[in-house]
């Protein structure tokens, strides 16, 4: 039960950080059509990937379990901030294992299936709303 609370607490922090980052990005880049691009999302994805790499590298160098810390930071905080960091870690691990075909398939399936599923869900709701 403690693990669930660690993930939930971390997720709340990560979600709040994501919201604030998006708010600040919107204020910085504003409604200017030249900047009408998802800077907030791009930023959290890049920052999340960097922090995940730093954290996983640090945790591996510690060589002492750290399961509760991993759950709080990697699954909770970074999961609430961006799931892209987990995706990036999983892809890199596949690439490091030499599983280029799996990594490519995973990337394509993740992006295309997610966008496709969103389109289906949106289409259903537009049809019934």
N, C-alpha and C positions, 0 to 999 in steps of 0.2 A: 504494500500500500504506500510506503514511503516513496518508492520510485515514481509512482503516479503523481504524487504531490510535487516531487522535484521537477518532473516534466511540465506539470501545469504551471508552477511558479515561474520556471524559465520561459515557458511559452508566453505568459502574460508580459514579462519583461521584454521579450523579443518583439511581440506584437506592438507594444507601446513604442518601442524604438523605431519600428518600421513606420508606424503612423507619423511619428515626429519627423523622421527623415523625409517622408513624402510631403509633409506640410512645409518643411523648410525648402525642399526642392521646388515646390510650387511657388513659394514666395520669391525664391531666387530667380527662377526662369519665367515665372508669370505666364500670362496668356499670350505672350508674343508668338505669333504664328511660326516664326523662325525656330523657336524652341519647343514647339508643340510635339514633343516626343516623350515617351515614358522615362524621363530621367530618374525619377524616384525608384522605379522598379529596377532599372539598369544598375543604379547605384547600390541598392541593397543586395542585388545578386552578386556584384563584384566584391563588395565589402564582405558579404557572407562567405564567399568562396575563400577570400584571403584569411579571414578569421578562422574558418574551419581548418584550413591548411596549417596555420600557426598553432591552433589548439591541438589538432591531432598529432602534429610533429612534437609539440611540447609533451603531450600525454605519453607518446611512445618513448621519448627520451627519459621520462620519469621512471618507466618500467615498474610501476607499482599500481596495479589494479586501476583505481580511479573510476570505477563504474558509476558511482553516484555523481561524481563531477561530470563525467561524460554525458550522463542522462540530463543533468541540469543545463550544461552549456551547449553541447552539440545537438541533442534532441529537442530540448526545451527552448533556450534562448535563440539559437540559430534556426531552429525549426519554426519558431514564431516570427523571426525576422525574415527568413527566406528558406523555402525548401530547396531552392536551387543549390545551396551549399552542400546538402546531402547528395543531390544528384551529381554534382561536380566531383565529390569525393568518390562516389561509387564508380563513375566513369574513369577517373584517374587510376583507381585500383585495377580495373579491367585492363586499361592500357599498360600499366606496369607489369601485369601478368602476361602481357603479350596477346591478349584476347581482343585484337583490333576489330574483328568482325562483330563480336558481341558488343563491344563498346559503341561501334557505329550503329548497330541495330538498336541498342538501348537508347542512344541519343535520338535517332529518328523516330522510334516508337514513342518515346516520352513526349517529344515535341508535337509530332503529328497526331498521335492519339489524344493527347490532352486538348489540343486545339480542336480536333474533330469532335471530341466529347462535349466540349463547351458549345460548339456550334449546334450539336444535336439538342442539348439541354435548352439552349436559348431558343432554338426553333420550336421545341415543344411548348415552352412557356409563352412564346409569342402567338402560337396557334390557339392556346387555351385561354389566354388572358384577354 
